Amino acid sequence: MKGLVFCLLAVLLLVSCKGKSDTSAPLAALQSPNAAENYGDQFWNDQLQRKTELWSKALNFCQQPDHKFLINCQPVLAAAAPRVPFSATMPSNGPGSWPPTSEER
């Protein structure tokens, strides 16, 4: 009976530990002078979309003036940049458009 209780406690401990993510590695990578291959655009866009605590910490770190130009902060700042939708319509080819028409030359 004691063995069964021990096994159940061990399983519960493993499951509870697995649910927690280690945020120290991505945050430490932000300070590294070398580009972090596993914490790039896709990783930080995912964190932004999920609105994780890790995302908040990373953005807070990277927005500090001394950290803005760190290589691994670039994907964080790019993900945080406002998205400007592309226009579905093309601009007209009226006067002043490029290239000039033969009449305008």
TIMI-2910 file (N, C-alpha, C, CB; in pm, 1 decimal, decimal comma, always signed):
<rs>
+----------+----------+----------+----------+----------+----------+----------+----------+----------+----------+----------+----------+------+
!      n_x !      n_y !      n_z !     ca_x !     ca_y !     ca_z !      c_x !      c_y !      c_z !     cb_x !     cb_y !     cb_z ! resn !
+----------+----------+----------+----------+----------+----------+----------+----------+----------+----------+----------+----------+------+
!    +82,2 !   -119,4 !     +0,0 !     +0,0 !     +0,0 !     +0,0 !    +86,2 !   +125,2 !     +0,0 !    -93,3 !     +0,1 !   +119,9 !  Met !
!   +195,4 !   +122,5 !    +78,9 !   +284,2 !   +238,9 !    +82,9 !   +347,3 !   +263,0 !    -54,1 !   +394,0 !   +219,7 !   +189,5 !  Lys !
!   +378,4 !   +155,1 !   -124,4 !   +438,3 !   +166,5 !   -257,3 !   +344,4 !   +233,9 !   -355,4 !   +477,6 !    +29,6 !   -309,6 !  Gly !
!   +216,4 !   +200,4 !   -345,1 !   +116,3 !   +260,2 !   -433,4 !   +101,5 !   +410,0 !   -405,1 !    -19,5 !   +189,1 !   -416,5 !  Leu !
!    +98,8 !   +447,9 !   -280,0 !    +88,5 !   +588,7 !   -242,4 !   +211,3 !   +664,3 !   -292,5 !    +73,9 !   +604,0 !    -88,7 !  Val !
!   +328,0 !   +603,0 !   -274,5 !   +451,4 !   +665,9 !   -320,3 !   +449,5 !   +686,0 !   -471,7 !   +572,6 !   +581,4 !   -279,5 !  Phe !
!   +406,2 !   +585,1 !   -544,6 !   +399,2 !   +594,6 !   -691,2 !   +301,9 !   +704,2 !   -734,7 !   +356,6 !   +459,5 !   -751,9 !  Cys !
!   +187,5 !   +713,3 !   -669,4 !    +90,3 !   +816,8 !   -704,0 !   +145,8 !   +956,2 !   -676,2 !    -39,8 !   +795,8 !   -626,2 !  Leu !
!   +214,9 !   +971,5 !   -564,1 !   +275,7 !  +1100,7 !   -533,5 !   +383,9 !  +1136,1 !   -634,8 !   +334,4 !  +1099,7 !   -392,4 !  Leu !
!   +461,8 !  +1037,0 !   -675,1 !   +567,4 !  +1060,9 !   -773,7 !   +507,3 !  +1104,7 !   -907,6 !   +653,4 !   +934,0 !   -792,5 !  Ala !
!   +399,8 !  +1039,8 !   -948,3 !   +333,9 !  +1075,2 !  -1074,4 !   +276,4 !  +1216,2 !  -1066,0 !   +222,1 !   +973,6 !  -1108,4 !  Val !
!   +212,2 !  +1249,3 !   -955,2 !   +157,0 !  +1383,4 !   -938,0 !   +267,0 !  +1489,4 !   -940,8 !    +79,1 !  +1392,0 !   -806,7 !  Leu !
!   +379,1 !  +1459,2 !   -879,0 !   +491,4 !  +1552,4 !   -879,0 !   +545,3 !  +1573,2 !  -1020,4 !   +602,8 !  +1501,4 !   -786,9 !  Leu !
!   +559,3 !  +1466,7 !  -1095,7 !   +607,9 !  +1477,7 !  -1233,7 !   +511,7 !  +1558,0 !  -1320,9 !   +628,6 !  +1338,6 !  -1293,7 !  Leu !
!   +383,6 !  +1532,9 !  -1305,9 !   +284,2 !  +1604,1 !  -1386,0 !   +284,3 !  +1752,1 !  -1350,5 !   +143,9 !  +1543,9 !  -1364,8 !  Val !
!   +291,7 !  +1784,3 !  -1224,0 !   +289,6 !  +1925,1 !  -1184,5 !   +416,2 !  +1996,8 !  -1229,3 !   +273,3 !  +1937,7 !  -1033,2 !  Ser !
!   +529,5 !  +1929,8 !  -1228,3 !   +654,2 !  +1992,3 !  -1274,6 !   +653,7 !  +2011,6 !  -1424,8 !   +774,7 !  +1908,1 !  -1233,7 !  Cys !
!   +595,1 !  +1918,4 !  -1495,7 !   +592,9 !  +1926,9 !  -1641,1 !   +506,7 !  +2043,8 !  -1688,7 !   +541,5 !  +1796,2 !  -1700,8 !  Lys !
!   +406,2 !  +2081,7 !  -1613,9 !   +318,1 !  +2190,7 !  -1651,5 !   +384,2 !  +2327,1 !  -1640,4 !   +195,4 !  +2187,7 !  -1567,0 !  Gly !
!   +488,2 !  +2338,2 !  -1560,5 !   +557,4 !  +2465,3 !  -1543,0 !   +667,1 !  +2477,7 !  -1647,5 !   +616,0 !  +2477,5 !  -1400,4 !  Lys !
!   +676,2 !  +2593,2 !  -1708,9 !   +780,3 !  +2612,7 !  -1809,5 !   +898,2 !  +2686,7 !  -1747,7 !   +725,3 !  +2690,3 !  -1931,5 !  Ser !
!  +1015,6 !  +2655,0 !  -1794,8 !  +1136,0 !  +2722,0 !  -1746,6 !  +1156,6 !  +2847,5 !  -1830,4 !  +1261,4 !  +2627,6 !  -1753,9 !  Asp !
!  +1141,1 !  +2962,2 !  -1767,3 !  +1153,5 !  +3088,6 !  -1840,1 !  +1292,3 !  +3148,2 !  -1828,8 !  +1051,7 !  +3187,8 !  -1789,6 !  Thr !
!  +1379,3 !  +3084,9 !  -1752,4 !  +1511,3 !  +3144,5 !  -1732,3 !  +1598,0 !  +3137,4 !  -1858,2 !  +1582,3 !  +3075,2 !  -1617,2 !  Ser !
!  +1587,7 !  +3030,6 !  -1936,1 !  +1672,0 !  +3017,1 !  -2055,7 !  +1641,8 !  +3124,3 !  -2161,2 !  +1653,3 !  +2878,7 !  -2116,8 !  Ala !
!  +1515,2 !  +3147,5 !  -2197,4 !  +1488,3 !  +3252,2 !  -2296,5 !  +1527,6 !  +3391,1 !  -2246,6 !  +1341,1 !  +3251,5 !  -2333,9 !  Pro !
!  +1506,4 !  +3417,8 !  -2118,5 !  +1542,9 !  +3548,8 !  -2064,2 !  +1694,2 !  +3565,8 !  -2059,2 !  +1483,4 !  +3567,3 !  -1924,2 !  Leu !
!  +1765,6 !  +3458,9 !  -2025,9 !  +1911,9 !  +3465,0 !  -2025,0 !  +1964,9 !  +3484,0 !  -2166,6 !  +1971,5 !  +3337,2 !  -1962,3 !  Ala !
!  +1898,4 !  +3423,1 !  -2264,4 !  +1941,6 !  +3436,0 !  -2403,8 !  +1932,2 !  +3580,0 !  -2452,3 !  +1857,8 !  +3345,6 !  -2493,8 !  Ala !
!  +1838,6 !  +3656,5 !  -2397,1 !  +1825,0 !  +3796,4 !  -2438,5 !  +1952,0 !  +3875,5 !  -2410,4 !  +1706,7 !  +3861,5 !  -2367,4 !  Leu !
!  +2023,9 !  +3837,8 !  -2307,2 !  +2144,6 !  +3910,8 !  -2267,3 !  +2270,3 !  +3862,0 !  -2339,7 !  +2164,7 !  +3898,4 !  -2117,8 !  Gln !
!  +2259,9 !  +3751,4 !  -2409,3 !  +2375,7 !  +3692,0 !  -2476,1 !  +2419,4 !  +3774,4 !  -2597,3 !  +2343,7 !  +3548,9 !  -2519,2 !  Ser !
!  +2551,1 !  +3784,4 !  -2619,8 !  +2598,9 !  +3855,8 !  -2739,2 !  +2584,8 !  +3772,3 !  -2867,3 !  +2745,0 !  +3896,1 !  -2720,3 !  Pro !
!  +2553,1 !  +3643,7 !  -2852,7 !  +2537,3 !  +3554,8 !  -2968,4 !  +2388,9 !  +3534,9 !  -2998,6 !  +2606,2 !  +3417,9 !  -2942,7 !  Asn !
!  +2357,4 !  +3526,2 !  -3125,9 !  +2218,7 !  +3506,3 !  -3166,9 !  +2167,4 !  +3372,3 !  -3114,7 !  +2205,8 !  +3513,2 !  -3320,7 !  Ala !
!  +2050,2 !  +3373,3 !  -3053,3 !  +1988,1 !  +3251,9 !  -3000,5 !  +1900,9 !  +3189,9 !  -3108,6 !  +1904,5 !  +3282,4 !  -2872,8 !  Ala !
!  +1940,1 !  +3074,0 !  -3157,9 !  +1868,2 !  +3009,9 !  -3267,6 !  +1727,7 !  +2965,5 !  -3227,8 !  +1946,6 !  +2891,0 !  -3317,5 !  Glu !
!  +1711,2 !  +2922,3 !  -3103,5 !  +1581,8 !  +2868,1 !  -3063,3 !  +1488,1 !  +2972,0 !  -3001,9 !  +1602,8 !  +2756,7 !  -2965,7 !  Asn !
!  +1530,1 !  +3097,3 !  -2992,7 !  +1443,9 !  +3202,9 !  -2939,7 !  +1438,8 !  +3318,9 !  -3039,3 !  +1494,9 !  +3251,9 !  -2800,7 !  Tyr !
!  +1386,1 !  +3289,5 !  -3156,6 !  +1378,9 !  +3390,3 !  -3262,5 !  +1238,2 !  +3443,5 !  -3281,8 !  +1429,2 !  +3332,7 !  -3392,6 !  Gly !
!  +1211,9 !  +3490,2 !  -3402,6 !  +1083,5 !  +3553,3 !  -3436,6 !   +963,4 !  +3465,0 !  -3404,4 !  +1081,1 !  +3589,1 !  -3583,6 !  Asp !
!   +969,1 !  +3339,4 !  -3445,4 !   +855,0 !  +3249,8 !  -3426,1 !   +827,2 !  +3227,7 !  -3277,0 !   +880,5 !  +3114,9 !  -3496,0 !  Gln !
!   +932,7 !  +3208,4 !  -3198,7 !   +916,5 !  +3187,0 !  -3054,9 !   +850,0 !  +3307,6 !  -2988,7 !  +1052,8 !  +3159,1 !  -2989,2 !  Phe !
!   +903,0 !  +3428,0 !  -3017,6 !   +850,8 !  +3547,4 !  -2950,7 !   +712,6 !  +3586,5 !  -3001,9 !   +946,8 !  +3663,6 !  -2969,4 !  Trp !
!   +683,3 !  +3562,3 !  -3129,7 !   +547,5 !  +3586,8 !  -3180,3 !   +447,3 !  +3496,1 !  -3110,0 !   +541,2 !  +3564,6 !  -3333,1 !  Asn !
!   +487,2 !  +3371,3 !  -3085,1 !   +401,4 !  +3278,0 !  -3012,6 !   +377,1 !  +3326,6 !  -2870,1 !   +463,6 !  +3137,7 !  -3011,1 !  Asp !
!   +482,7 !  +3372,4 !  -2804,3 !   +468,8 !  +3423,8 !  -2667,6 !   +375,5 !  +3545,5 !  -2664,6 !   +607,4 !  +3461,3 !  -2609,7 !  Gln !
!   +388,8 !  +3631,7 !  -2763,8 !   +301,6 !  +3749,5 !  -2773,4 !   +156,1 !  +3708,1 !  -2790,8 !   +344,9 !  +3839,5 !  -2890,4 !  Leu !
!   +130,6 !  +3616,5 !  -2883,4 !     -6,0 !  +3571,9 !  -2910,6 !    -70,3 !  +3509,0 !  -2787,1 !     -6,8 !  +3472,0 !  -3026,3 !  Gln !
!    +10,3 !  +3435,2 !  -2710,0 !    -42,0 !  +3367,8 !  -2589,9 !    -42,1 !  +3459,2 !  -2467,5 !    +40,2 !  +3242,9 !  -2560,0 !  Arg !
!    +15,7 !  +3578,6 !  -2482,9 !    +20,6 !  +3677,5 !  -2373,7 !    +77,5 !  +3617,2 !  -2245,3 !   -119,8 !  +3733,7 !  -2346,6 !  Lys !
!   +193,6 !  +3552,3 !  -2258,8 !   +255,0 !  +3485,3 !  -2145,1 !   +328,4 !  +3583,3 !  -2054,7 !   +350,5 !  +3377,8 !  -2193,0 !  Thr !
!   +356,0 !  +3537,6 !  -1935,0 !   +435,1 !  +3616,7 !  -1841,0 !   +577,5 !  +3633,4 !  -1894,7 !   +436,9 !  +3549,8 !  -1700,6 !  Glu !
!   +627,7 !  +3529,3 !  -1961,9 !   +760,3 !  +3536,3 !  -2023,3 !   +764,6 !  +3650,4 !  -2124,5 !   +796,5 !  +3402,0 !  -2091,3 !  Leu !
!   +659,3 !  +3664,1 !  -2205,2 !   +653,7 !  +3772,0 !  -2303,5 !   +662,7 !  +3907,8 !  -2234,7 !   +524,7 !  +3762,7 !  -2386,6 !  Trp !
!   +587,8 !  +3925,7 !  -2128,6 !   +588,9 !  +4053,3 !  -2056,0 !   +727,8 !  +4085,1 !  -2001,9 !   +487,5 !  +4050,1 !  -1940,9 !  Ser !
!   +792,5 !  +3983,9 !  -1945,3 !   +927,1 !  +4005,2 !  -1890,9 !  +1027,0 !  +4037,9 !  -2001,5 !   +973,6 !  +3881,1 !  -1813,4 !  Lys !
!  +1018,1 !  +3966,3 !  -2113,4 !  +1110,9 !  +3988,5 !  -2224,5 !  +1092,0 !  +4128,3 !  -2283,4 !  +1090,9 !  +3881,5 !  -2333,8 !  Ala !
!   +968,0 !  +4168,0 !  -2303,7 !   +941,0 !  +4299,7 !  -2360,8 !   +988,1 !  +4409,1 !  -2265,9 !   +790,9 !  +4316,0 !  -2391,2 !  Leu !
!   +962,8 !  +4392,4 !  -2138,8 !  +1006,3 !  +4488,3 !  -2038,7 !  +1159,2 !  +4501,6 !  -2040,2 !   +957,0 !  +4446,0 !  -1898,9 !  Asn !
!  +1228,4 !  +4389,6 !  -2050,0 !  +1374,2 !  +4389,7 !  -2054,8 !  +1424,6 !  +4458,5 !  -2181,7 !  +1428,0 !  +4246,2 !  -2047,4 !  Phe !
!  +1368,2 !  +4420,4 !  -2295,4 !  +1418,0 !  +4470,0 !  -2424,0 !  +1383,6 !  +4616,1 !  -2451,0 !  +1363,3 !  +4385,4 !  -2534,9 !  Cys !
!  +1284,3 !  +4669,2 !  -2384,0 !  +1249,3 !  +4809,7 !  -2404,9 !  +1336,7 !  +4904,9 !  -2323,8 !  +1104,1 !  +4832,1 !  -2369,6 !  Gln !
!  +1419,7 !  +4852,0 !  -2237,3 !  +1510,7 !  +4937,6 !  -2161,3 !  +1615,7 !  +4993,5 !  -2256,9 !  +1577,9 !  +4858,8 !  -2043,7 !  Gln !
!  +1650,7 !  +5121,6 !  -2243,9 !  +1743,6 !  +5185,1 !  -2338,2 !  +1876,3 !  +5109,6 !  -2357,0 !  +1773,1 !  +5324,7 !  -2291,6 !  Pro !
!  +1929,5 !  +5051,5 !  -2251,8 !  +2056,9 !  +4979,8 !  -2262,9 !  +2043,6 !  +4845,7 !  -2333,4 !  +2115,8 !  +4958,5 !  -2126,1 !  Asp !
!  +1920,3 !  +4797,4 !  -2354,0 !  +1900,0 !  +4664,4 !  -2410,2 !  +1841,8 !  +4665,9 !  -2551,0 !  +1810,3 !  +4585,6 !  -2320,5 !  His !
!  +1797,0 !  +4781,7 !  -2598,7 !  +1727,1 !  +4790,5 !  -2727,6 !  +1804,2 !  +4731,0 !  -2844,7 !  +1696,4 !  +4933,3 !  -2757,9 !  Lys !
!  +1935,6 !  +4741,3 !  -2839,5 !  +2014,9 !  +4698,2 !  -2954,6 !  +2081,9 !  +4563,4 !  -2935,3 !  +2118,9 !  +4800,6 !  -2984,9 !  Phe !
!  +2045,9 !  +4491,2 !  -2829,0 !  +2097,7 !  +4355,1 !  -2811,2 !  +2040,6 !  +4266,6 !  -2921,8 !  +2061,0 !  +4298,2 !  -2669,2 !  Leu !
!  +2125,1 !  +4179,4 !  -2975,6 !  +2084,0 !  +4099,7 !  -3092,2 !  +1960,5 !  +4014,9 !  -3065,2 !  +2197,6 !  +4009,8 !  -3136,1 !  Ile !
!  +1949,0 !  +3959,7 !  -2945,1 !  +1835,0 !  +3873,0 !  -2916,2 !  +1710,6 !  +3949,6 !  -2872,8 !  +1872,3 !  +3774,5 !  -2809,5 !  Asn !
!  +1722,6 !  +4079,6 !  -2856,9 !  +1604,3 !  +4162,0 !  -2830,2 !  +1536,4 !  +4203,5 !  -2961,1 !  +1643,2 !  +4287,2 !  -2748,3 !  Cys !
!  +1605,2 !  +4192,8 !  -3070,9 !  +1547,1 !  +4235,1 !  -3198,1 !  +1419,6 !  +4158,8 !  -3233,1 !  +1648,2 !  +4217,7 !  -3308,7 !  Gln !
!  +1415,6 !  +4023,5 !  -3217,8 !  +1289,2 !  +3953,8 !  -3246,5 !  +1176,8 !  +3991,7 !  -3150,7 !  +1310,7 !  +3804,3 !  -3240,9 !  Pro !
!  +1209,8 !  +4022,2 !  -3025,8 !  +1109,5 !  +4063,3 !  -2928,0 !  +1050,3 !  +4197,5 !  -2969,4 !  +1171,0 !  +4072,1 !  -2785,7 !  Val !
!  +1137,0 !  +4291,8 !  -3001,9 !  +1091,1 !  +4425,1 !  -3040,4 !  +1016,6 !  +4422,1 !  -3173,7 !  +1209,5 !  +4521,5 !  -3048,9 !  Leu !
!  +1059,3 !  +4333,8 !  -3264,0 !   +989,4 !  +4321,4 !  -3393,0 !   +848,6 !  +4266,6 !  -3371,2 !  +1068,5 !  +4229,2 !  -3490,2 !  Ala !
!   +833,9 !  +4170,2 !  -3282,1 !   +701,3 !  +4114,0 !  -3254,0 !   +611,5 !  +4218,4 !  -3189,8 !   +712,7 !  +3990,7 !  -3162,7 !  Ala !
!   +670,2 !  +4306,8 !  -3110,5 !   +591,5 !  +4409,7 !  -3040,9 !   +556,2 !  +4527,9 !  -3129,8 !   +667,2 !  +4459,4 !  -2920,2 !  Ala !
!   +621,4 !  +4540,5 !  -3244,7 !   +598,0 !  +4654,4 !  -3333,9 !   +454,4 !  +4652,8 !  -3384,7 !   +697,1 !  +4652,3 !  -3452,6 !  Ala !
!   +394,7 !  +4771,1 !  -3399,2 !   +256,4 !  +4775,6 !  -3449,6 !   +248,0 !  +4717,4 !  -3589,7 !   +203,0 !  +4920,1 !  -3449,6 !  Pro !
!   +141,9 !  +4648,6 !  -3614,7 !   +119,1 !  +4588,8 !  -3746,0 !    +40,4 !  +4687,4 !  -3831,9 !    +43,4 !  +4452,6 !  -3733,6 !  Arg !
!    +91,5 !  +4716,4 !  -3950,4 !    +23,7 !  +4806,8 !  -4042,6 !    -32,2 !  +4721,1 !  -4155,6 !   +120,9 !  +4919,1 !  -4097,3 !  Val !
!   -163,5 !  +4716,4 !  -4169,5 !   -221,5 !  +4633,2 !  -4275,5 !   -192,6 !  +4691,5 !  -4413,1 !   -373,0 !  +4618,7 !  -4255,7 !  Pro !
!   -174,4 !  +4604,1 !  -4508,3 !   -153,9 !  +4648,1 !  -4645,7 !   -286,7 !  +4691,3 !  -4704,8 !    -89,9 !  +4536,3 !  -4730,8 !  Phe !
!   -280,4 !  +4790,1 !  -4791,3 !   -400,6 !  +4838,1 !  -4857,5 !   -441,9 !  +4738,5 !  -4965,0 !   -377,9 !  +4978,6 !  -4918,5 !  Ser !
!   -570,1 !  +4715,9 !  -4976,5 !   -621,0 !  +4624,1 !  -5077,7 !   -631,9 !  +4691,1 !  -5213,5 !   -756,2 !  +4569,7 !  -5036,1 !  Ala !
!   -621,1 !  +4823,8 !  -5217,6 !   -632,8 !  +4895,3 !  -5343,9 !   -496,9 !  +4951,9 !  -5383,4 !   -738,2 !  +5008,0 !  -5333,9 !  Thr !
!   -476,8 !  +4962,9 !  -5510,0 !   -352,9 !  +5018,7 !  -5562,3 !   -371,1 !  +5168,6 !  -5581,1 !   -312,3 !  +4950,1 !  -5695,9 !  Met !
!   -264,1 !  +5246,2 !  -5563,1 !   -275,8 !  +5390,4 !  -5587,6 !   -298,1 !  +5416,5 !  -5736,5 !   -149,1 !  +5465,1 !  -5538,1 !  Pro !
!   -359,2 !  +5529,4 !  -5765,0 !   -388,7 !  +5561,4 !  -5904,8 !   -260,2 !  +5597,3 !  -5979,3 !   -490,4 !  +5677,7 !  -5913,7 !  Ser !
!   -266,9 !  +5590,0 !  -6109,6 !   -154,1 !  +5627,7 !  -6194,2 !   -173,3 !  +5768,3 !  -6247,6 !   -137,2 !  +5528,4 !  -6310,1 !  Asn !
!   -227,4 !  +5853,9 !  -6166,5 !   -254,7 !  +5990,2 !  -6209,3 !   -128,2 !  +6073,5 !  -6215,5 !   -354,5 !  +6055,1 !  -6116,5 !  Gly !
!   -141,9 !  +6201,7 !  -6245,3 !    -25,8 !  +6292,3 !  -6253,0 !    +54,8 !  +6287,6 !  -6122,2 !    -72,3 !  +6438,4 !  -6282,3 !  Pro !
!   +182,5 !  +6287,3 !  -6138,9 !   +271,1 !  +6282,5 !  -6023,3 !   +306,8 !  +6141,8 !  -5980,6 !   +208,5 !  +6353,8 !  -5909,2 !  Gly !
!   +251,3 !  +6042,0 !  -6048,5 !   +285,7 !  +5903,9 !  -6012,6 !   +412,7 !  +5863,8 !  -6084,9 !   +170,1 !  +5806,2 !  -6047,2 !  Ser !
!   +472,8 !  +5758,1 !  -6044,2 !   +598,8 !  +5712,6 !  -6102,7 !   +576,7 !  +5582,7 !  -6171,9 !   +708,2 !  +5698,6 !  -5997,2 !  Trp !
!   +632,6 !  +5554,3 !  -6284,0 !   +716,5 !  +5643,6 !  -6363,6 !   +630,7 !  +5742,7 !  -6440,4 !   +804,7 !  +5563,4 !  -6460,5 !  Pro !
!   +690,4 !  +5853,0 !  -6480,2 !   +613,0 !  +5953,3 !  -6553,8 !   +569,4 !  +5899,3 !  -6689,3 !   +695,0 !  +6081,9 !  -6572,2 !  Pro !
!   +452,8 !  +5940,5 !  -6731,8 !   +403,1 !  +5897,4 !  -6863,7 !   +478,7 !  +5975,9 !  -6970,5 !   +246,9 !  +5919,5 !  -6877,1 !  Thr !
!   +463,7 !  +5936,0 !  -7095,1 !   +532,9 !  +6006,2 !  -7204,3 !   +485,9 !  +6151,2 !  -7214,3 !   +509,4 !  +5933,8 !  -7338,7 !  Ser !
!   +361,7 !  +6177,9 !  -7178,7 !   +310,4 !  +6315,3 !  -7182,2 !   +375,5 !  +6401,0 !  -7075,1 !   +158,6 !  +6316,2 !  -7164,5 !  Glu !
!   +411,5 !  +6341,7 !  -6962,1 !   +470,1 !  +6416,1 !  -6852,3 !   +619,6 !  +6442,4 !  -6872,9 !   +448,4 !  +6341,5 !  -6723,1 !  Glu !
!   +683,3 !  +6367,4 !  -6961,0 !   +828,0 !  +6383,5 !  -6983,1 !   +860,0 !  +6501,5 !  -7063,1 !   +885,2 !  +6265,4 !  -7049,0 !  Arg !
+----------+----------+----------+----------+----------+----------+----------+----------+----------+----------+----------+----------+------+
</rs>
